[in-house]
């Protein structure tokens, strides 16, 4: 394993949603000898990619990595515009808000905004979930051209892996859910993938960069009735539509029913 492969492997462990990792984690998950793991981690600490906590002997992302991530966030005003919408919605509803992207067939959390409600649905930045199991994932998949969707999921008759209760079990069923999300420019999922959890989601795309972002409000199923979830979805869509029109996102510019939402 080259040094860069080792660095990638260690950083990918944080991508899974962890805040800290241990020496044993690196040995076990990267299948490294103790001496190799020790050298790798020492080099990453030296160059500020990791920070070693003396009291716990655990490793966290280092200052250089954090500053690079902050700079990347600041360099994308589109993400900041999305964040402003989510912050306002989280403040007004009390629910947890998420900004996410699609990576292959997974969604990845980019930012999380905690609401004021005493019961929160919390997934850290970097957390991944299979896209077919969530409202966020299905509405992000609705942005894919048909050939790209087929490349990622295969034939309609294929079964989806370990489909949780309430989720599509086959690619054909997923296509139907994605088509619905495309028509409605949004999606709702309650007690799907994660029992007791609900979410409403929509998307925005930046025509300049090509970046597509999912915007989501998440709640516990006992907090929100089906009718309330529908109303919450409508609130999210109304909040997103003006920005979509302003930046020239085709989904929001050309949808026949955009005007009544404003």
C-alpha positions as CSV (number, residue, x, y, z in Angstrom):
1,X,0.0,0.0,0.0
2,X,1.4,3.4,-1.0
3,X,1.4,6.3,1.5
4,X,-1.4,8.0,-0.5
5,X,-3.5,4.9,-0.5
6,X,-3.0,4.7,3.3
7,X,-4.0,8.4,3.7
8,X,-7.1,7.8,1.6
9,X,-8.0,4.8,3.6
10,X,-7.8,6.6,6.9
11,X,-9.7,9.7,5.7
12,X,-12.4,7.4,4.3
13,X,-13.0,6.1,7.9
14,X,-14.2,9.6,8.8
15,X,-16.3,9.7,5.7
16,X,-18.4,7.0,7.3
17,X,-19.6,9.5,9.9
18,X,-17.1,8.9,12.7
19,X,-15.7,11.7,14.7
20,X,-12.6,9.8,16.0
21,X,-10.7,6.7,15.2
22,X,-8.2,4.5,17.1
23,X,-4.9,2.8,16.2
24,X,-6.7,-0.5,16.3
25,X,-9.3,0.7,13.9
26,X,-6.6,1.5,11.4
27,X,-4.9,-1.8,11.8
28,X,-8.1,-3.9,11.5
29,X,-9.9,-2.0,8.8
30,X,-6.9,-1.2,6.5
31,X,-5.3,-4.6,7.2
32,X,-2.0,-3.0,8.2
33,X,0.8,-4.2,10.3
34,X,1.3,-2.3,13.5
35,X,4.6,-0.8,12.4
36,X,3.0,0.4,9.1
37,X,-0.1,1.8,10.8
38,X,2.1,3.6,13.3
39,X,4.3,5.2,10.6
40,X,1.2,6.2,8.6
41,X,-0.6,7.9,11.5
42,X,2.6,9.6,12.7
43,X,3.1,11.1,9.3
44,X,-0.6,12.3,9.1
45,X,-0.3,13.9,12.5
46,X,3.0,15.6,11.5
47,X,1.4,17.1,8.5
48,X,-1.7,18.2,10.3
49,X,-4.1,15.8,8.5
50,X,-4.8,14.2,11.9
51,X,-4.7,15.3,15.5
52,X,-3.9,12.9,18.3
53,X,-5.9,13.4,21.5
54,X,-3.3,12.7,24.3
55,X,-5.9,11.7,26.9
56,X,-7.8,9.2,24.8
57,X,-5.1,8.3,22.2
58,X,-7.8,8.7,19.6
59,X,-7.3,10.5,16.2
60,X,-9.5,13.3,14.9
61,X,-9.3,15.4,11.7
62,X,-6.4,17.7,11.9
63,X,-6.2,21.5,11.5
64,X,-5.0,21.5,7.9
65,X,-7.9,19.2,6.9
66,X,-10.5,21.2,8.7
67,X,-9.3,24.5,7.2
68,X,-9.3,23.0,3.8
69,X,-12.9,21.8,4.3
70,X,-13.9,25.2,5.5
71,X,-12.3,26.9,2.6
72,X,-14.1,24.5,0.2
73,X,-17.4,25.4,1.8
74,X,-16.8,29.1,1.6
75,X,-15.8,28.7,-2.0
76,X,-19.3,27.4,-2.9
77,X,-21.8,30.2,-2.5
78,X,-24.5,27.8,-3.9
79,X,-24.1,25.6,-0.8
80,X,-24.4,28.7,1.4
81,X,-27.6,29.8,-0.4
82,X,-29.0,26.3,0.2
83,X,-27.9,26.4,3.8
84,X,-29.7,29.7,4.4
85,X,-33.0,28.2,3.2
86,X,-32.5,25.2,5.5
87,X,-31.6,27.4,8.5
88,X,-34.8,29.4,8.1
89,X,-36.9,26.2,7.8
90,X,-35.2,24.5,10.7
91,X,-35.8,27.6,12.8
92,X,-39.5,27.9,11.9
93,X,-40.3,24.1,12.2
94,X,-37.9,23.0,14.9
95,X,-36.8,20.0,12.8
96,X,-33.4,18.9,11.8
97,X,-32.3,20.1,8.4
98,X,-29.8,18.4,6.1
99,X,-27.9,19.4,3.0
100,X,-26.7,16.4,1.1
101,X,-25.3,15.1,-2.3
102,X,-25.4,11.9,-4.3
103,X,-22.3,9.8,-4.5
104,X,-22.8,6.8,-6.6
105,X,-25.8,5.0,-5.1
106,X,-25.4,6.6,-1.7
107,X,-26.4,10.0,-0.2
108,X,-23.7,11.8,1.8
109,X,-24.5,14.5,4.4
110,X,-22.7,17.7,3.8
111,X,-24.2,19.9,6.5
112,X,-26.6,19.4,9.4
113,X,-28.6,22.1,11.1
114,X,-30.1,21.1,14.5
115,X,-33.6,22.3,15.2
116,X,-35.1,23.4,18.5
117,X,-37.4,20.4,18.9
118,X,-36.3,18.4,22.0
119,X,-36.4,15.2,19.8
120,X,-33.9,15.4,17.0
121,X,-32.9,13.1,14.1
122,X,-29.1,13.3,14.0
123,X,-26.7,12.1,11.4
124,X,-23.3,13.7,11.2
125,X,-21.7,15.3,8.2
126,X,-20.1,12.6,6.1
127,X,-22.8,10.0,7.0
128,X,-23.9,7.8,4.1
129,X,-27.1,6.0,3.4
130,X,-28.3,3.9,0.4
131,X,-30.1,6.4,-1.8
132,X,-33.1,4.0,-2.5
133,X,-34.0,3.9,1.2
134,X,-34.6,7.7,1.8
135,X,-36.6,10.6,0.5
136,X,-33.4,12.5,0.1
137,X,-31.9,9.8,-2.0
138,X,-34.9,9.3,-4.3
139,X,-35.3,12.9,-5.1
140,X,-31.6,13.2,-5.8
141,X,-31.9,10.1,-8.1
142,X,-34.7,11.9,-9.9
143,X,-32.1,14.3,-11.3
144,X,-30.1,11.6,-13.1
145,X,-30.6,11.1,-16.8
146,X,-32.1,7.7,-17.6
147,X,-28.9,6.1,-18.9
148,X,-27.0,7.2,-15.8
149,X,-29.7,5.7,-13.5
150,X,-29.5,2.4,-15.5
151,X,-25.8,2.4,-15.2
152,X,-26.0,2.7,-11.4
153,X,-28.9,0.3,-10.8
154,X,-29.1,-2.1,-13.7
155,X,-32.2,-3.9,-15.1
156,X,-35.7,-3.3,-13.8
157,X,-36.0,-6.9,-12.6
158,X,-32.9,-6.7,-10.3
159,X,-33.5,-6.8,-6.6
160,X,-32.2,-4.1,-4.4
161,X,-29.8,-5.3,-1.6
162,X,-31.4,-6.0,1.8
163,X,-34.3,-3.6,1.2
164,X,-35.6,-2.4,4.6
165,X,-39.4,-2.5,5.2
166,X,-41.3,0.1,3.3
167,X,-38.5,0.7,0.8
168,X,-38.6,-0.4,-2.9
169,X,-37.4,-4.0,-3.2
170,X,-36.6,-4.0,-6.9
171,X,-35.2,-1.5,-9.4
172,X,-38.6,-1.4,-11.1
173,X,-40.2,-0.2,-7.8
174,X,-37.4,2.3,-7.3
175,X,-38.0,3.7,-10.8
176,X,-41.6,4.3,-9.9
177,X,-40.7,6.2,-6.7
178,X,-38.0,8.2,-8.5
179,X,-40.5,9.1,-11.3
180,X,-43.0,10.3,-8.6
181,X,-40.2,12.4,-7.0
182,X,-39.4,13.9,-10.5
183,X,-43.0,14.8,-11.1
184,X,-43.5,16.4,-7.7
185,X,-40.0,17.8,-7.4
186,X,-39.9,16.4,-3.9
187,X,-40.3,13.2,-1.9
188,X,-41.7,12.0,1.4
189,X,-40.6,9.0,3.4
190,X,-42.0,7.9,6.8
191,X,-41.0,4.7,8.5
192,X,-38.9,3.7,5.5
193,X,-35.3,2.6,5.9
194,X,-35.2,3.9,9.5
195,X,-38.3,2.9,11.5
196,X,-39.9,5.7,13.4
197,X,-38.2,8.4,11.2
198,X,-39.7,10.6,8.6
199,X,-38.4,13.1,6.1
200,X,-39.4,15.5,3.3
201,X,-36.8,16.4,0.6
202,X,-36.3,18.4,-2.6
203,X,-33.4,19.4,-4.7
204,X,-31.6,22.3,-6.3
205,X,-29.0,22.3,-9.1
206,X,-26.5,25.0,-9.9
207,X,-26.4,25.4,-13.7
208,X,-22.9,27.0,-13.5
209,X,-21.1,24.2,-11.6
210,X,-23.5,21.3,-12.3
211,X,-23.7,20.6,-8.5
212,X,-26.9,19.1,-7.3
213,X,-27.9,19.3,-3.7
214,X,-30.6,17.6,-1.7
215,X,-32.4,19.7,1.0
216,X,-34.3,17.8,3.7
217,X,-36.2,18.2,6.9
218,X,-36.2,15.2,9.2
219,X,-38.5,14.3,12.1
220,X,-39.7,11.4,14.2
221,X,-42.8,9.7,12.8
222,X,-44.7,10.3,16.0
223,X,-44.3,14.0,15.7
224,X,-45.9,14.5,12.3
225,X,-49.1,13.0,10.8
226,X,-49.3,12.1,7.1
227,X,-51.3,15.3,6.4
228,X,-48.7,17.4,8.3
229,X,-45.9,15.7,6.4
230,X,-47.6,16.7,3.1
231,X,-47.9,20.3,4.4
232,X,-44.2,20.3,5.5
233,X,-43.2,19.0,2.0
234,X,-45.2,21.9,0.4
235,X,-43.5,24.4,2.7
236,X,-40.1,23.1,1.7
237,X,-40.9,23.3,-2.0
238,X,-42.2,26.9,-1.6
239,X,-39.0,27.9,0.2
240,X,-36.8,26.4,-2.5
241,X,-38.7,27.4,-5.7
242,X,-37.6,31.1,-5.7
243,X,-33.9,30.3,-5.5
244,X,-34.3,27.6,-8.1
245,X,-35.9,30.1,-10.5
246,X,-33.3,32.8,-9.6
247,X,-30.3,30.7,-10.4
248,X,-31.9,29.2,-13.5
249,X,-32.4,25.6,-12.3
250,X,-34.4,24.0,-15.2
251,X,-36.5,21.9,-12.8
252,X,-37.9,25.1,-11.2
253,X,-37.9,27.2,-14.3
254,X,-40.0,25.0,-16.5
255,X,-42.2,23.0,-14.2
256,X,-45.8,23.8,-15.2
257,X,-47.0,24.2,-11.6
258,X,-44.2,26.4,-10.3
259,X,-46.2,29.6,-10.2
260,X,-48.8,28.6,-7.6
261,X,-45.9,27.7,-5.2
262,X,-44.6,31.2,-5.0
